[in-house]
Amino acid sequence: MLVKVPPGEAIKLISDKQAHFIIFFGITLLCSRGMRESYGLKMLLWLAVLGFVLEAVQWLVPWRSFSWLDWFADIAGILSYHILFLIKARIQNYRS
């Protein structure tokens, strides 16, 4: 079965907030793996600032808008990865 999508419209498989969560979860994962020595609270704060700046830039673009909920979804993705990171570290320390 084929689905015809009108021009200019996309098929949404996930919501905008879910996309923000997943993207910032992934960015945090990459930062924790790529910059092990620098990973910590300071990096988490910089990632949150990055999310805010990206939202603020959208406010300047006429067809986009700033959304606090998008930024909160970014922060939720950052914190969710960090919590899993801490749980994994605690389990590894417990086993050794």
Phi and psi restraints in degrees (value plus and minus 20) as a CYANA .aco file:
   2 LEU   PHI    -122.4   -82.4
   2 LEU   PSI     123.7   163.7
   3 VAL   PHI    -134.6   -94.6
   3 VAL   PSI     106.1   146.1
   4 LYS   PHI    -113.1   -73.1
   4 LYS   PSI     103.7   143.7
   5 VAL   PHI    -125.7   -85.7
   5 VAL   PSI     106.1   146.1
   6 PRO   PHI     -78.0   -38.0
   6 PRO   PSI     127.2   167.2
   7 PRO   PHI     -76.4   -36.4
   7 PRO   PSI     119.3   159.3
   8 GLY   PHI      64.7   104.7
   8 GLY   PSI     -23.2    16.8
   9 GLU   PHI    -133.4   -93.4
   9 GLU   PSI     123.6   163.6
  10 ALA   PHI    -130.8   -90.8
  10 ALA   PSI     133.6   173.6
  11 ILE   PHI    -103.3   -63.3
  11 ILE   PSI     101.6   141.6
  12 LYS   PHI    -115.1   -75.1
  12 LYS   PSI      94.8   134.8
  13 LEU   PHI    -111.1   -71.1
  13 LEU   PSI     -49.1    -9.1
  14 ILE   PHI    -153.9  -113.9
  14 ILE   PSI     139.9   179.9
  15 SER   PHI     -96.9   -56.9
  15 SER   PSI     146.1   186.1
  16 ASP   PHI     -79.7   -39.7
  16 ASP   PSI     -61.6   -21.6
  17 LYS   PHI     -86.9   -46.9
  17 LYS   PSI     -59.1   -19.1
  18 GLN   PHI     -83.4   -43.4
  18 GLN   PSI     -59.5   -19.5
  19 ALA   PHI     -82.9   -42.9
  19 ALA   PSI     -64.2   -24.2
  20 HIS   PHI     -79.8   -39.8
  20 HIS   PSI     -65.6   -25.6
  21 PHE   PHI     -78.7   -38.7
  21 PHE   PSI     -71.4   -31.4
  22 ILE   PHI     -83.5   -43.5
  22 ILE   PSI     -63.9   -23.9
  23 ILE   PHI     -83.4   -43.4
  23 ILE   PSI     -65.6   -25.6
  24 PHE   PHI     -96.1   -56.1
  24 PHE   PSI     -46.4    -6.4
  25 PHE   PHI     -81.1   -41.1
  25 PHE   PSI     -67.1   -27.1
  26 GLY   PHI     -86.1   -46.1
  26 GLY   PSI     -61.2   -21.2
  27 ILE   PHI     -82.1   -42.1
  27 ILE   PSI     -61.3   -21.3
  28 THR   PHI     -85.4   -45.4
  28 THR   PSI     -61.2   -21.2
  29 LEU   PHI     -79.6   -39.6
  29 LEU   PSI     -67.8   -27.8
  30 LEU   PHI     -82.1   -42.1
  30 LEU   PSI     -60.3   -20.3
  31 CYS   PHI     -85.0   -45.0
  31 CYS   PSI     -60.3   -20.3
  32 SER   PHI     -87.6   -47.6
  32 SER   PSI     -52.7   -12.7
  33 ARG   PHI    -102.0   -62.0
  33 ARG   PSI     -59.8   -19.8
  34 GLY   PHI    -102.5   -62.5
  34 GLY   PSI     -45.8    -5.8
  35 MET   PHI    -150.9  -110.9
  35 MET   PSI      41.6    81.6
  36 ARG   PHI     -75.2   -35.2
  36 ARG   PSI     -61.7   -21.7
  37 GLU   PHI     -88.9   -48.9
  37 GLU   PSI     -50.5   -10.5
  38 SER   PHI    -112.3   -72.3
  38 SER   PSI     -30.3     9.7
  39 TYR   PHI     -89.7   -49.7
  39 TYR   PSI     110.8   150.8
  40 GLY   PHI     148.9   188.9
  40 GLY   PSI    -183.0  -143.0
  41 LEU   PHI     -77.2   -37.2
  41 LEU   PSI     -60.4   -20.4
  42 LYS   PHI     -81.0   -41.0
  42 LYS   PSI     -63.6   -23.6
  43 MET   PHI     -86.4   -46.4
  43 MET   PSI     -59.0   -19.0
  44 LEU   PHI     -81.5   -41.5
  44 LEU   PSI     -60.1   -20.1
  45 LEU   PHI     -86.0   -46.0
  45 LEU   PSI     -60.8   -20.8
  46 TRP   PHI     -84.2   -44.2
  46 TRP   PSI     -57.2   -17.2
  47 LEU   PHI     -85.7   -45.7
  47 LEU   PSI     -59.1   -19.1
  48 ALA   PHI     -84.6   -44.6
  48 ALA   PSI     -59.6   -19.6
  49 VAL   PHI     -84.1   -44.1
  49 VAL   PSI     -61.6   -21.6
  50 LEU   PHI     -76.9   -36.9
  50 LEU   PSI     -66.5   -26.5
  51 GLY   PHI     -79.3   -39.3
  51 GLY   PSI     -61.9   -21.9
  52 PHE   PHI     -85.1   -45.1
  52 PHE   PSI     -64.7   -24.7
  53 VAL   PHI     -82.3   -42.3
  53 VAL   PSI     -61.6   -21.6
  54 LEU   PHI     -82.3   -42.3
  54 LEU   PSI     -58.1   -18.1
  55 GLU   PHI     -88.8   -48.8
  55 GLU   PSI     -61.6   -21.6
  56 ALA   PHI     -82.6   -42.6
  56 ALA   PSI     -58.7   -18.7
  57 VAL   PHI     -83.0   -43.0
  57 VAL   PSI     -56.0   -16.0
  58 GLN   PHI     -84.0   -44.0
  58 GLN   PSI     -49.8    -9.8
  59 TRP   PHI     -83.1   -43.1
  59 TRP   PSI     -48.4    -8.4
  60 LEU   PHI    -102.2   -62.2
  60 LEU   PSI     -35.5     4.5
  61 VAL   PHI    -112.5   -72.5
  61 VAL   PSI     106.6   146.6
  62 PRO   PHI     -75.8   -35.8
  62 PRO   PSI     -57.5   -17.5
  63 TRP   PHI    -114.6   -74.6
  63 TRP   PSI     -13.4    26.6
  64 ARG   PHI    -138.0   -98.0
  64 ARG   PSI     150.7   190.7
  65 SER   PHI    -167.1  -127.1
  65 SER   PSI     132.9   172.9
  66 PHE   PHI     -95.3   -55.3
  66 PHE   PSI     118.7   158.7
  67 SER   PHI    -157.6  -117.6
  67 SER   PSI      97.8   137.8
  68 TRP   PHI     -81.4   -41.4
  68 TRP   PSI     -56.6   -16.6
  69 LEU   PHI     -84.9   -44.9
  69 LEU   PSI     -55.3   -15.3
  70 ASP   PHI     -82.5   -42.5
  70 ASP   PSI     -63.5   -23.5
  71 TRP   PHI     -85.7   -45.7
  71 TRP   PSI     -59.3   -19.3
  72 PHE   PHI     -84.7   -44.7
  72 PHE   PSI     -55.1   -15.1
  73 ALA   PHI     -86.6   -46.6
  73 ALA   PSI     -57.7   -17.7
  74 ASP   PHI     -79.4   -39.4
  74 ASP   PSI     -68.8   -28.8
  75 ILE   PHI     -84.1   -44.1
  75 ILE   PSI     -59.0   -19.0
  76 ALA   PHI     -81.6   -41.6
  76 ALA   PSI     -60.6   -20.6
  77 GLY   PHI     -84.4   -44.4
  77 GLY   PSI     -62.2   -22.2
  78 ILE   PHI     -82.2   -42.2
  78 ILE   PSI     -69.9   -29.9
  79 LEU   PHI     -88.8   -48.8
  79 LEU   PSI     -55.2   -15.2
  80 SER   PHI     -83.1   -43.1
  80 SER   PSI     -65.4   -25.4
  81 TYR   PHI     -82.8   -42.8
  81 TYR   PSI     -64.1   -24.1
  82 HIS   PHI     -82.2   -42.2
  82 HIS   PSI     -59.8   -19.8
  83 ILE   PHI     -82.4   -42.4
  83 ILE   PSI     -64.6   -24.6
  84 LEU   PHI     -83.7   -43.7
  84 LEU   PSI     -57.3   -17.3
  85 PHE   PHI     -80.5   -40.5
  85 PHE   PSI     -65.1   -25.1
  86 LEU   PHI     -86.8   -46.8
  86 LEU   PSI     -60.5   -20.5
  87 ILE   PHI     -82.1   -42.1
  87 ILE   PSI     -65.4   -25.4
  88 LYS   PHI     -81.0   -41.0
  88 LYS   PSI     -63.8   -23.8
  89 ALA   PHI     -82.8   -42.8
  89 ALA   PSI     -60.1   -20.1
  90 ARG   PHI     -86.4   -46.4
  90 ARG   PSI     -60.7   -20.7
  91 ILE   PHI     -84.0   -44.0
  91 ILE   PSI     -63.0   -23.0
  92 GLN   PHI     -84.2   -44.2
  92 GLN   PSI     -59.7   -19.7
  93 ASN   PHI     -88.0   -48.0
  93 ASN   PSI     -55.3   -15.3
  94 TYR   PHI     -86.5   -46.5
  94 TYR   PSI     -59.1   -19.1
  95 ARG   PHI     -93.9   -53.9
  95 ARG   PSI     -44.5    -4.5
